[in-house]
């Protein structure tokens, strides 16, 4: 029998519900894997050790009594470290919040707890979700389970690496410009960025409030759909959350490809996309076409404006959101300061890393009185035009197929030497956040170095069913995907 730690979340949940497996066995299997690989992987920043035994007993009792009857009851999970967890540190992988322990759970975490899921710990990330490699973390550098010399992607690299290496079957990440889908692609797992507003942002420490969205990461499309069904829905604590009804898990992933209209934007397969990535995704497109999908190449305009518009808007919002970290009420305070303004300056200088400072400075610049119209307002206008381009595309297509990243995972230490190159690597993912769209990344092959390639399926707003249906149908067509965990014994 396959090791428990490599089973899908739904497989584990089913075995727990019918009594073939105890919650404690599932948890212990993950804990053994964490103990075996974590010294090399560095995916976790904090472990839920103090209350774990009590929680296991409570969930086992709840399952016997019928209080926890969902498909993920008893399933272990991890949460990205910018999502608040009561009694567990939530640091955003920053010195600024090194000792911050929330007194409340994020709404998404509360819903996981209500489902009967078991939280094992918090995962590493780029500091304040600013980065594409998980190398800007103040505490440690996570590596890619497929090859320890390569990055896992970011900013949700810890969550994706933990799922890929068998430490947990599912995890939560956050996606501001591709921070779930890109590391999912690099680590050979599935990652879903829901429609903006589908999942409450209450308890998510903000990077860019109009772009941020919590989403699930799993080994299969069905696992992502199941966790998405748990955490989505209206929340009175988040005025941007939607109460739009959600399909059942079965409805989300069933239907197949026959008759589905899928567009392939040629601009996202152009210069800058590795040939192996292009070939793998176009091969996947051909196999989907053979199963009845209507596949068509089309032109998606304004792609040259995606990166500039995204980084101007995201950094502007970041400079406002991170203004609160000033060393007064909570967070790091410099011990060297002797007066108020010096305390502000030194606390922020010492508490934030280089990438966070870079984005705060850029955001403050584009919001300043002399440049607001020239940069920020123009970026907002570009965002509106980009949204119109996608609206026109979705009048013709059910889904759009694209790379989740223009290349496979780069080597450790190569991305931070050129911030601009790192920013350009987000070309395939940022449009989804600018337009508030849903998208899912699913593995579609390996390159010549043995690193995973991810394919992105993008849908119109609130059309998670269509993208999950297409991704699940392709996943079934593709067959099993080699797991990185084989190397982690």
N, C-alpha and C positions, 0 to 999 in steps of 0.2 A: 504493500500500500504506500502511496505517496506520502512523504513526510507531511504532518499536519500543518507545519508553518508555510508550506507551499500550496496548500489548497486555496481555492477561491473563497471569498467571504460567504457567498451564498451556499457553497458546499458545506463549509463549517457550520453555518447557521442551521441548515437542514439536518445535519447529523445531531446537533445539539437538541433540536426540537423533537426528534423522534427517539431520543435517548441513547443513540449509538455512541455519543461522545458527551463527556461532561465539560462544563465551562472551564473548570480548573485544568483539564487536560489541554484544551485549546490555548489557554493563557500560558501554561507551563511550556508548551512547545515553542511559543513565540519568545518567552523569556530565555529559554535555552539557546535559541538562535541569536538573540541579542547578545548574550554572554559570549557566544562563539565568534561573532563577527564585528562587534561594535568597536573593539580596540583598533581595528583597521579601517572601518567604514566611517565612524564619527557622524552618524545620522542624528543621534539624540542629544539634546541639551539638558533635559531633565527627565527623571523617571518617576512614575507614580507609585512609589513604594509604600508609603505610610498607610494609605487607605485601601490598598489593593486587595488584601485578604478579606476585609469586611465587605468590599464591593462584590467580590466573587461569590461569597455566601449569599448576599442579598439578591443577586441576579439568579443564582441557582434556585433559590426559594421562589422568586418571582416567576420563573419559567414553570416550575412545578404547579404553582397556584394559578397559572394562566394570565398573570399580569403582564408578562413579557411574551408575546406570541408572534412578533414580527419576524421576517426572514433574517434579520441581523442580530437578533437577541443572543447575547453571550459571546458575540464576535469581538476580538481585540482590535483596537484601533490606536492611531497616533494623531496628534494635532500640531500643526505648524505653530511656531512660537510667537506669532503676532496675533493669535486668537486667545482671548482671555479664558483662564481656567481657575476656578476657585481653589485656593490653597496650593496651587502649583505655580512656580515662577513663569512669568510671561515677559521675556526680555527683548523681543524683536532682534535677538542676536546682537545687542548693542550694549556697550559699557554704560550708556545713559540709563538703561532700565535693568541693569544687572541684578538688583535686589528687589525688583517690583514683584509682589505677589498679589494678584487680584482677589477681591472679596466676593466676586460673582463670576458666573460662567457666561460666555458668549451664548447667544440664542442657539446657534448651530450645535454647540457642545451640549447645551441643556436638552435639546431634542435627541441627540445621540444617547445621552444618559436615560432619557425617558423610553427609548427603544430597548434599553437593556444592554447596550454595548459597553465594553470594558476599555477605559482609557489607560494606555500603558505609559504614555509620556509625551513630551514636547520635542519637536524636531527642529534641527538647525535650518538656517535660512540666510540669505543675504541681509545685511543690516537694514532694518526698517523696510525690507522687501525691495531694496534698491540694488539691483545687480542681476546678472544672468548666469551666474556660475556657482553661487553659494561660497565664494571666496572672500566676500566682503564681511563675513561674520566676524565679530570681535573675538569669539571664543575658540573656534576651530574651523578646519576646512574639511568638508565632507567629500568623499571620493565616489567615483562611479563604480557600482558593483560589477559592471562588465569589464572594466579595466581600471585599476587603481591609479594609473597615471593620467586619467582623464577626469574632467569635471562632471558632476551629475546634472548640471544646468541650474537654473534659478528663476525666481528666488525660492521656490518651493523644493529645492534640491534635497533637503533632508527627508521630507515626506516621500518623495518619489524613490529615493535610494532605499529607504526603509522598506517600502513595499517590494521593490525589485529584489532585495536581498533576503526576503522571507522573514523580516523582523515583525511585520504586521501585514495582514491581508488588505487593509484599507487605511486611508489617512485623509485628513483634511489639509488643503492648501488654500492659498489665496492667489488671485489672478488679476493684476492691474494692467499688464501689457503682454501677457503670455506666460506668466509665472507658474501656472499649472501645466499648460500644454507643452511648453518647450522642455522642461526637465522630464516630463513624462515621455517625450520623444527620445531624449538622450538616455533614459534609463529603461526603455522597453516596457513601459506600463501604460495603462489608459488613464487619461485625465480629462475631466469635464469642466469647462468654464460655463456656468449657467447664464441665462439672460440676466441683465442687470435688474435687480429687484426680486428675482426668484428666491434668493436666500437672504435672510436678514444679515445686515452688517453690524448689528448690535454686538459689541464685544470684540470686533475686529479693530485693531489699532490702525488708524487710517494712514495711508500713504497719499493716494489721490482719490478723494471721496466720490467723484463722479465716475470713476473707472474701476475701483476695487470691487471684487466679488469673491466670496468663499465658494469653494467647489470640492468635489470628491476625487480621490485618486485610488485606483484599484488595479487588480491584475487582469480583469476582464471588463468589457463594456457593461455587462449585466451587474457587476459589483458596483461600478460607478452609478448606474441607474438606481440601484437599490439604496445606496447612501444618499443620493440626490433626493429620492422620494422621502427620506427621513428628515432631511434638514431644510427642505424648501417650504414655502408658505408664508402667509401674512404674519407680521409681527408688529404689534402696536408700538413697540419701542423703536421701530425703524420706519419713519414716514415714507421712505422710498421703496419699502417692500410691497410686493404684489400679492393680492389674494386670489389671483386667477387660478381656477381649479387645475389640478395636475392629474394626468393619466395614471392608471395603475402600473405597477412594475411590469406586468405582462404586456400591457398595451405599449409601454415605452420602448420595448425592444423587439416587438414582433411586427411582421408585415412584409419583410423581404425587400428585394430590390426591383422587382418587376414593375415597370411603368414609372419608376422614380426618375425625375428630371434632374440631372446633375451637371453643373457648369464647372469648367476647368479654366480659371483665369490665367491667360498666357503670361501676364506680367509677373506673377508670383513663381514662375518657372524659368525666368530669364536669367540675365547676368547676375552672378553672385550665388546662384544655387548649384551645389555640387552635382556633377553628372550622375553619381551613384544615387543620390537622393531623388533627382528628377526621374531616373529610370525606374526606381522602385515604386514610386507613386503612380507613374503612368502605366506600369505593369498592373498595379492594383486596379487602376481605372478600367483597363481593358478586361480584367477578370470580372469586374462588377458589370460591365456592359454585356458580357457573355451571359450573365444571369438575368438580363432583362432591363437593366438600367439604361436610360437614354442619356448618353454622354456627349457633351458638346464643348468645344473650346470657345471662349469668348474673351472680349477685351474689357478689363476693369480699369476705368480711368482714375486719375489722381493718385496713383500709387507713389509717385515721387514726393507727395506731401505727407505721407503716412508718418514717417519717423519725425520730421520737424514738428508737425502738429501735435503728435503724441507727447514728445518730450517737453515742449513748451507748456502744454496744459498740465501734464503730470507734475512737472517741477514747480509750476506756479502753485498748484494745490498743496504740494509737499511743503513748500516754504511756509504756507499758512498753517497747515496741520501740525508741523513740528515746532511752531513758535511756542507752544505750551511747555516745551521741555527747556526750562530756564534755570533749574536748580533751586526753585523756591518751594513748591508744594510737594513734589515727588521727583524721583529720578536723581541722577548723579549731581552732586554739588562739589565744586572744587574746594579743597581744603586750603588752598593758597590765597584765596581772595580776601581782601581786607575792606572792600566797600561794594555797594550794590552793583554798579555797572561792571566792575571788575569781576564780580561773581557771575553775572550773566555771560560775559565774554569768555572767561576761563572755563566755566562749566560746559558751555557748548563746544568750545575748542577742544577740550579734553574728552568730552563725553561722546562726541560724534566721530565716526571714521571719515576717511578721505572722500569716498563716493557720496556719502550723505551730505557732507559739506558742499561738494561740487553741485549737487542738485538743488540744495537750498539756495546757494548763490545764484544759480541760473534762474530759479524761480523768482527770487527777489528782484533780479535784474529785469525780467520781462514784465513784472508787475509794477515797476517803478514809474513815476509820473512821466518821464521822458520817453519811455519805450512801451507803455501799455498798449497804445493804439497800434504801434508798428509791429508788435509781436503777438501779444496775448489775444487781442481782438481778431487779428488775422488768423490765428490758429483756430479760434472758435468758428470763424466763417469757413475755414477749410474743413473742419470737422463736420459741419452741416452739409457741405457739398459731398464729402465722402459718404455720409449716411444716405444721401440721395442716390449715389451710384449703386450702393447695395440694395436700396429699395427697388431700383429699376431691374437689377439682376434677379431679385426674388419674385418679380412679376413673371419671370420666365422659368426659373429653376426652383426646385424644392431644396436643394443643397448645393454648396460650393465645395470643391475638393482642392486642397492646397497642401504644401509642405507644412509641418509644424515648426520646422527650423530649416534654414538653407543649407545646413551641414550637420554632420553627426557631432558628438561631443568633442570639443577641443581639448588639448592637453592642459593640465594644471599649470597655472602661471603665465599662460600665453595671452589671455584676454584682458587682464588688468593693465597691461602695458599700453594699451590703446583704447581708452574709453569710447572713442567714436566708433571703432570697429565693433565693440561690444554692443553699442546702441543699434548699429546697423543690423546686427544679428536678429533683432526683433521685427524685421520687416514683414514676416509672414503672420505675425500674431496681433500686432497693436490695433489693426483696423477693427477687430472684433470688440475690443474694449471701447474704442472711440464711438462705436455705433450701438453699444449695449447688446450685442448679439450673443447667442450661445454657440459653442464650438467644442468638439471633442477630438482628442488626439488618440490614435490607435496605432500600435506597431505594425509595420508593413514589410519589414525585412532587415537585413544586416548589410553593412558595407564591407569592403575588402579587409578592414581591420577588425571585423567582428563586432562592431558597435551598432546599436539599434538605429533604425530609421523610423520616424513617426509621420503618419499621414493625418491631416487635419480635415474634419468634416464640419462645415460652417452652415448654420441655419438662420432663418429670419427670427425676429424676436418672438419668444414664447413657443418656438417650434423645436423644443428639445426632443420631442417624440421622433421627428423626421431624422435628425442627425444620429440619435441613438439607434433608431431602426436601421439606418444605412450602415452605421459602424458595426452593429451586431451582426448584420447579414454578411458584411465583408469578413469579420472575424471568424464566422463559421466557415466561410469559403476558404480563408487562409489556413485554417487548422491550427494546431498547437504552436505556441511560440517558445523557442528555447529560453529557459530562464537563467538569469545570471547567477542564481543561488548555487548552481552546481559547483561553482568555483569557490564557494565560501563554506567549506567544511572544516 
